[in-house]
Amino acid sequence: KQSTEPLSSEQKGRIFRTGVEGGLLDEAILPLLGDLTGRRLGLLVHLQGSDLREKYPGVFVAQTSGIELTADGVWRRVPIKTNQSTTFYILHDFLREIGFVEWALAKGQASLFPELTRLADPSKSASSYMQRLFRKAGIQGNGREVFHSLRGGHIDFLREAKVDPRDRRLQAGHKIDNEHDLYGFKAITEDRAIEIANAKLDPRVDYSMFRGLDFDKLAGAKRTFGRRPRPKGPG
């Protein structure tokens, strides 16, 4: 297995713009979530509106409940890789600023990405779609510049923001292995949560395409083979 490599700010901008222009919610938002949360794609795919909450004043977090309601009304378990994946993680305030958090909260127990969770293996399908998105954005990667690079990029982003190593591990869902760090709450405290939620975004990365998005329209679009996605509705 090859080690992943970081993405440049220009590459991130291309991925974001290509995803938004594709007109599908998962392609538009999953790369942004990976970039701003540092969590695994396989976990982000299964997010429901009820997984989000305001943990501290003005700070929103996401935390899997372990089960999800599929589009056909069936409850099933979320594929959790480690116990650390069940901890809450901070949503950067940019996600609230663009209206994504408010939109997601209104979904309640419904999946945020129903076009993926209705599939037999949502995580595997999402991985394939993200690889296709990267190629469409001109990033071949050769197995090195992949969605997981966004996760590594977030960890480096927190390091540059001088976030404590223990909190970086908690945010990414990594195991705490330092004996001293095992004491106290195994969760991010209010002060550190505020710090992470408001960390300054890299000015070299273009995030402008996420402003003014119609999340309902994106969520209503259907993925079609070889054709542009078509929105739900009359005609």
Phi, psi and omega in degrees: 000131183276147178285141178285154180240155181291155175263146176283163178299324179292321177296317178301314179301320179294319179297313180300312183293319179297319179295315180295317182292339178290340175080013179245137185299316184296320180290328181283322191254326183300318176298323178294318178296319177298320181291323187259357178237331182077013181267158182296145177302318182299337178270319182297325181302327187266011180298138172243161179302324182288351177282345181263145176199162175271101185284314177235158181309116178080001181241120180258145180230167173234146181203121183293142177272351180093342176225159179218154176261117182284169183298333179266017172082020181252134177274136176213160183282145176279134181288090181271125185281317181221164177298330180294338180290345182273354180283156179284154177227152187280136173265122180302145184299341177299327179293327174286319183301322182274001177091001182293318182298313180299316179298315182295317180301324181292345181281346178059231183275004179282150177293143176281339181231065185299333179292340177264315185289346176282348181278162183296320179228084184304318183295316180294317179296318180298320179299317179295318180295321180291322176299318179296320179297316180299317180295320179297329178277005177085018181249101182286316171078322183051039178080003183250318178262092188227181180305322181299338177297330178294323179295313177298324179296325179293321178298317177294324177300316179291325178296317178296330179277005178064030176286138182305139181306322179297318180289329175297319180292319178297318180297320182278351181080026178269156180289139174272116185246357176277125185303320181295322182287348180287342180277152183088184181293136176270054181205161183282128182283170185300313182299316181289327179295318178297320180298315181290317183296333185247016178299138184293126179290153180296116182295345179279344180267131180276111177252006188297332185292347181273350180279133177080016180289147174261096185293326177296318179296316179297317182291333182277350182286144180255139175281127179236149184281119175078002181227164177292149179297146180246135179288154174289158176129180181302141178077000000 
